[in-house]
Amino acid sequence: MHHTAAWRFDSDADTWSNRLESYSSEFNLDHLAVLDAASWCLLWDRQICLELVADTPKGNETSVLQTRILGAEVPGKTPFWEHRKLIALSLDRLGLIDVSRASRLSDANGPADAFSELIWDMVRSQTRRCLDDLSLQGRDVFLSKTAAMVDPDRLFQTQGGQRIDSDMQTSYWGHWYPGLSIADRKLCDCIAALPGASDVDIPEVVRRLENPVSPLALPGAVTLRRHDVLHILLGRGLLDQDEAFVVGFTMGNATRYRDADGALMREALEHWYPEPFRIFGTKLRVFDLGVQAGKCMGIPDIAQIPVENLGSFTVGHARQELKLSAEKLREFYRQEKRLSPASLESGRLP
């Protein structure tokens, strides 16, 4: 049983296995299904802990991780990390609640309430273990150890092991991603499924470099609306690594692009952009991969083409018209998974 679970220390496996087995017996539920839902939730939380620490400036890691214990998220401000949503998804996986219909966890009752409490205790306990590791071993060792323990591919599988190719029903920007298998869907329907815009103001440095009307705009600069449509056509979600690829793609596809432009954008992404726009580390290397993809694929200067007006086309038809090969994209995404194997974005790539 231990090899299928996600405990940070082996000594925890027996304790939590016993509690989960007791819960299964009390409510006459399949223990393996309960274990799957619990370990899947814990893998999600570990992935979140990894991403939080990796994306946090040095010195602030402990206080950021502490919020995972205190439940100090501000509703609506950190939708990707909220415990409430994570637990609801685990309940849905176990078949105890329909997350698409439930507005609050309190809509559940009996076994759902008990499972919620159990998972909440487990996540907090394991986050304390993460904090212990961070305190004793430091940032770099923590990141290395945690990266070896996550399994992002499993997060995008059903309980039966079937691959989840896309998720366009969610209103959570962190979970939303179209994937490459939506060729038969109307582009206008995909655009309508995009989560609501973030309330984060776009910084001046971003507007200067990426707004096409700016006199300082770099090659590949594109309007926000068109940028969103390109996310769909390229099969990308809305997280940092997705953003790095899409920005790199539109730059590399521009006829005016020169290597100096790419170097300037890399510098801006890593050092000039504030959070949450900053991109660095292995995810910055994905920007370079996007540049390569843009150079060899798509109609040149795709950022200047009103792709948002192709709403009546299917996604597959739009890709065909724009010379965006899904097979070539899959080749680049296989390279991306090798570049950044422990990231959430790589886990959901085809």
C-alpha positions as CSV (number, residue, x, y, z in Angstrom):
1,M,0.0,0.0,0.0
2,H,2.8,2.4,0.8
3,H,4.1,2.7,-2.7
4,T,0.8,4.1,-3.9
5,A,0.5,6.7,-1.2
6,A,2.0,10.1,-1.0
7,W,3.2,10.5,2.5
8,R,6.3,12.6,3.0
9,F,7.8,10.2,5.5
10,D,7.3,6.4,5.5
11,S,6.6,6.5,9.2
12,D,3.3,8.4,8.4
13,A,2.0,5.7,6.0
14,D,0.8,3.3,8.6
15,T,-0.9,6.0,10.7
16,W,-2.8,7.5,7.8
17,S,-3.6,4.1,6.2
18,N,-5.2,3.0,9.4
19,R,-7.3,6.1,9.7
20,L,-8.4,5.8,6.1
21,E,-9.2,2.1,6.5
22,S,-11.2,2.9,9.6
23,Y,-13.1,5.6,7.7
24,S,-13.8,3.2,4.8
25,S,-15.1,0.6,7.2
26,E,-17.4,3.0,9.1
27,F,-19.1,4.2,5.9
28,N,-18.8,0.9,4.0
29,L,-16.7,2.4,1.2
30,D,-14.0,0.8,-1.0
31,H,-10.8,1.3,0.8
32,L,-8.7,1.4,-2.4
33,A,-10.9,4.2,-3.7
34,V,-10.6,6.1,-0.5
35,L,-6.9,5.7,-0.5
36,D,-6.7,6.8,-4.1
37,A,-8.7,10.0,-3.4
38,A,-6.7,10.8,-0.3
39,S,-3.3,10.2,-1.9
40,W,-4.3,12.1,-5.0
41,C,-5.3,15.1,-2.8
42,L,-2.0,14.9,-1.0
43,L,-0.1,14.7,-4.2
44,W,-1.9,17.9,-5.3
45,D,-1.0,19.6,-2.0
46,R,2.7,18.5,-2.3
47,Q,2.8,19.9,-5.9
48,I,1.3,23.2,-4.6
49,C,4.0,23.3,-1.8
50,L,6.7,22.7,-4.4
51,E,5.4,25.4,-6.7
52,L,4.9,27.9,-3.8
53,V,8.4,27.5,-2.5
54,A,9.9,27.5,-6.0
55,D,8.1,30.7,-7.0
56,T,8.7,32.6,-3.7
57,P,11.7,34.9,-3.2
58,K,14.4,33.5,-0.9
59,G,13.7,34.1,2.7
60,N,9.9,34.1,2.4
61,E,9.4,30.4,1.9
62,T,8.5,29.5,5.5
63,S,5.8,32.2,5.8
64,V,4.2,31.2,2.5
65,L,4.1,27.5,3.4
66,Q,2.7,28.4,6.8
67,T,-0.5,29.5,5.1
68,R,-1.1,25.9,4.0
69,I,-1.5,25.1,7.7
70,L,-3.3,28.2,8.9
71,G,-5.7,28.3,5.9
72,A,-4.8,32.0,5.5
73,E,-5.7,32.3,1.8
74,V,-7.8,35.3,0.9
75,P,-10.9,34.0,-0.9
76,G,-10.8,34.8,-4.6
77,K,-7.2,36.0,-4.4
78,T,-5.5,32.6,-4.4
79,P,-8.0,30.4,-6.2
80,F,-5.5,27.9,-7.4
81,W,-4.3,27.0,-3.8
82,E,-7.5,27.0,-1.8
83,H,-7.9,24.0,0.5
84,R,-11.7,24.1,0.1
85,K,-11.5,23.6,-3.7
86,L,-8.8,20.9,-3.3
87,I,-11.0,18.9,-0.8
88,A,-14.1,19.3,-3.0
89,L,-12.2,17.9,-5.9
90,S,-11.1,14.9,-3.8
91,L,-14.7,14.4,-2.7
92,D,-15.8,14.4,-6.3
93,R,-13.1,11.9,-7.2
94,L,-14.4,9.6,-4.5
95,G,-18.0,10.1,-5.8
96,L,-19.3,11.7,-2.6
97,I,-20.0,15.1,-4.1
98,D,-20.5,16.6,-7.5
99,V,-18.0,19.5,-7.5
100,S,-19.7,21.1,-10.5
101,R,-22.9,21.5,-8.5
102,A,-21.9,21.9,-4.9
103,S,-21.3,25.6,-3.9
104,R,-20.0,24.8,-0.5
105,L,-18.5,21.7,1.2
106,S,-21.3,22.0,3.8
107,D,-23.6,20.9,1.0
108,A,-22.2,17.4,1.7
109,N,-23.2,15.2,4.6
110,G,-22.3,12.0,6.4
111,P,-19.3,10.4,4.8
112,A,-18.5,13.5,2.8
113,D,-18.2,15.6,6.0
114,A,-16.1,13.0,7.7
115,F,-13.8,12.7,4.6
116,S,-13.4,16.4,4.5
117,E,-12.2,16.6,8.1
118,L,-9.9,13.6,7.6
119,I,-8.3,15.1,4.5
120,W,-8.0,18.5,6.1
121,D,-6.1,17.0,9.0
122,M,-3.9,15.0,6.7
123,V,-3.0,17.9,4.4
124,R,-2.1,20.1,7.4
125,S,0.0,17.3,9.0
126,Q,1.9,16.7,5.8
127,T,2.5,20.4,5.3
128,R,4.0,20.6,8.8
129,R,6.4,17.8,7.5
130,C,7.2,20.0,4.6
131,L,8.0,22.9,6.9
132,D,10.2,20.7,9.0
133,D,12.1,19.7,5.9
134,L,12.4,23.3,4.7
135,S,13.7,24.4,8.2
136,L,16.2,21.6,8.6
137,Q,17.5,21.2,5.0
138,G,17.1,24.6,3.4
139,R,15.4,25.7,0.2
140,D,17.6,24.0,-2.3
141,V,17.5,20.5,-0.7
142,F,13.8,20.9,0.0
143,L,13.0,21.7,-3.7
144,S,15.2,18.8,-4.9
145,K,13.7,16.3,-2.5
146,T,10.1,17.4,-3.1
147,A,10.6,17.4,-6.9
148,A,11.6,13.8,-6.6
149,M,8.5,13.0,-4.7
150,V,5.8,14.6,-6.8
151,D,4.0,12.8,-9.6
152,P,2.3,15.6,-11.8
153,D,1.2,13.1,-14.5
154,R,-0.9,11.2,-11.9
155,L,-2.8,14.4,-11.1
156,F,-4.3,14.3,-14.5
157,Q,-5.6,10.7,-14.5
158,T,-9.0,9.4,-13.4
159,Q,-9.2,6.8,-10.6
160,G,-9.1,4.1,-13.3
161,G,-5.9,5.5,-14.9
162,Q,-7.5,7.2,-17.9
163,R,-5.7,10.4,-19.1
164,I,-7.6,13.7,-18.5
165,D,-6.7,15.6,-21.7
166,S,-8.3,18.9,-20.9
167,D,-10.4,20.7,-18.3
168,M,-12.4,23.6,-19.7
169,Q,-15.4,23.4,-17.3
170,T,-13.6,24.8,-14.3
171,S,-13.8,28.4,-13.3
172,Y,-10.4,28.1,-11.6
173,W,-7.7,29.7,-13.7
174,G,-5.1,27.4,-12.3
175,H,-6.9,24.2,-13.3
176,W,-8.2,25.4,-16.7
177,Y,-6.4,24.0,-19.7
178,P,-7.7,23.2,-23.2
179,G,-5.1,20.6,-24.3
180,L,-4.7,19.5,-27.9
181,S,-7.5,17.0,-28.1
182,I,-10.3,19.6,-28.6
183,A,-10.0,19.9,-32.4
184,D,-13.8,19.3,-32.9
185,R,-14.9,22.0,-30.6
186,K,-16.0,25.5,-31.8
187,L,-13.3,28.1,-31.1
188,C,-16.0,30.5,-29.8
189,D,-17.2,27.9,-27.2
190,C,-13.6,27.5,-26.0
191,I,-13.2,31.3,-25.7
192,A,-16.4,31.5,-23.7
193,A,-15.1,28.8,-21.4
194,L,-12.0,30.9,-20.4
195,P,-12.1,31.8,-16.7
196,G,-12.8,35.3,-15.7
197,A,-10.0,37.8,-15.9
198,S,-7.8,38.3,-12.9
199,D,-8.2,41.5,-10.9
200,V,-4.4,41.9,-10.9
201,D,-3.3,45.2,-12.5
202,I,-0.9,44.7,-15.4
203,P,2.4,46.5,-14.5
204,E,3.8,49.2,-16.6
205,V,6.9,47.2,-17.6
206,V,4.6,44.4,-19.0
207,R,2.5,46.9,-20.9
208,R,5.5,48.6,-22.4
209,L,7.0,45.3,-23.7
210,E,3.9,43.2,-24.6
211,N,1.2,45.7,-25.6
212,P,1.4,46.1,-29.5
213,V,0.5,49.8,-29.3
214,S,3.5,50.5,-27.1
215,P,6.5,52.2,-28.9
216,L,8.7,49.8,-26.9
217,A,6.8,46.7,-27.8
218,L,9.0,43.7,-28.6
219,P,8.3,41.5,-31.7
220,G,5.3,39.3,-31.2
221,A,3.5,41.7,-28.9
222,V,-0.2,40.9,-29.0
223,T,-3.5,42.1,-27.6
224,L,-4.8,40.3,-24.5
225,R,-7.8,39.0,-26.3
226,R,-5.7,37.5,-29.1
227,H,-3.2,36.2,-26.6
228,D,-6.0,34.3,-24.9
229,V,-7.1,32.7,-28.2
230,L,-3.5,31.7,-28.9
231,H,-3.4,29.9,-25.5
232,I,-6.4,27.8,-26.8
233,L,-4.9,27.1,-30.2
234,L,-1.6,26.0,-28.7
235,G,-3.5,23.9,-26.1
236,R,-2.0,25.8,-23.1
237,G,-3.4,26.7,-19.7
238,L,-2.8,29.9,-17.8
239,L,0.1,29.1,-15.4
240,D,3.7,30.4,-15.6
241,Q,5.1,27.6,-17.8
242,D,2.1,27.9,-20.2
243,E,2.6,31.7,-20.4
244,A,6.4,31.2,-21.0
245,F,5.7,29.0,-24.0
246,V,2.9,31.2,-25.5
247,V,5.0,34.4,-25.2
248,G,8.0,32.7,-26.6
249,F,6.0,31.3,-29.5
250,T,4.6,34.6,-30.6
251,M,8.0,36.2,-30.4
252,G,9.8,33.5,-32.3
253,N,7.0,33.5,-34.9
254,A,7.5,37.3,-35.6
255,T,9.5,38.2,-38.7
256,R,11.2,41.0,-36.8
257,Y,12.4,38.7,-34.1
258,R,16.2,38.7,-33.3
259,D,18.1,36.8,-30.6
260,A,18.7,40.1,-28.8
261,D,14.9,40.5,-28.5
262,G,14.7,37.1,-26.8
263,A,17.5,37.9,-24.5
264,L,15.8,41.2,-23.5
265,M,12.5,39.4,-22.8
266,R,14.3,36.7,-20.7
267,E,15.9,39.5,-18.7
268,A,12.5,41.2,-18.2
269,L,10.7,37.9,-17.2
270,E,13.3,37.0,-14.7
271,H,14.4,40.3,-13.2
272,W,12.0,43.2,-14.2
273,Y,8.6,41.6,-14.0
274,P,7.0,41.7,-10.5
275,E,5.0,38.7,-9.1
276,P,2.8,37.1,-10.3
277,F,4.2,37.9,-13.8
278,R,7.8,36.9,-13.1
279,I,9.0,33.7,-14.8
280,F,12.4,32.1,-14.0
281,G,14.3,28.8,-13.5
282,T,13.3,25.8,-15.7
283,K,10.1,27.6,-16.7
284,L,12.2,30.3,-18.3
285,R,13.8,27.6,-20.5
286,V,10.3,26.8,-21.7
287,F,10.2,30.4,-23.1
288,D,13.2,29.4,-25.3
289,L,11.4,26.3,-26.4
290,G,8.4,28.4,-27.4
291,V,10.6,30.6,-29.5
292,Q,11.9,27.6,-31.4
293,A,8.4,26.4,-32.0
294,G,7.3,29.8,-33.2
295,K,10.1,29.9,-35.7
296,C,9.2,26.6,-37.4
297,M,5.4,26.7,-37.1
298,G,2.4,28.9,-37.9
299,I,1.8,31.6,-40.4
300,P,4.5,34.3,-39.8
301,D,3.5,37.2,-37.5
302,I,0.6,35.2,-36.1
303,A,0.3,37.9,-33.4
304,Q,-0.9,40.3,-36.1
305,I,-3.7,38.0,-37.4
306,P,-7.1,38.5,-35.9
307,V,-7.5,34.9,-34.7
308,E,-10.2,36.0,-32.3
309,N,-12.5,36.4,-35.4
310,L,-12.2,32.6,-36.2
311,G,-14.9,31.8,-33.6
312,S,-17.1,29.9,-36.0
313,F,-14.3,27.6,-36.9
314,T,-13.5,24.4,-35.0
315,V,-10.2,24.5,-33.2
316,G,-8.8,21.9,-35.6
317,H,-9.9,24.0,-38.6
318,A,-8.4,27.2,-37.1
319,R,-5.1,25.4,-36.5
320,Q,-5.1,24.1,-40.0
321,E,-5.7,27.6,-41.4
322,L,-2.9,29.1,-39.2
323,K,-0.5,26.2,-40.0
324,L,-0.4,25.1,-36.4
325,S,0.4,21.4,-36.4
326,A,-0.9,19.5,-33.3
327,E,1.7,16.8,-34.0
328,K,4.6,19.2,-34.0
329,L,3.3,20.8,-30.8
330,R,3.2,17.4,-29.2
331,E,6.9,17.0,-30.1
332,F,7.7,20.3,-28.5
333,Y,5.7,19.4,-25.4
334,R,7.6,16.1,-25.1
335,Q,10.8,18.2,-25.0
336,E,9.2,20.5,-22.4
337,K,8.3,17.6,-20.1
338,R,12.0,16.5,-20.2
339,L,13.1,20.1,-19.4
340,S,10.7,20.5,-16.5
341,P,9.5,17.0,-15.4
342,A,8.3,18.0,-11.9
343,S,6.0,20.9,-12.8
344,L,2.2,20.9,-12.8
345,E,2.1,22.3,-16.3
346,S,4.3,19.4,-17.6
347,G,2.0,16.9,-15.9
348,R,-1.0,18.0,-17.9
349,L,0.8,18.2,-21.3
350,P,-0.1,15.5,-23.8
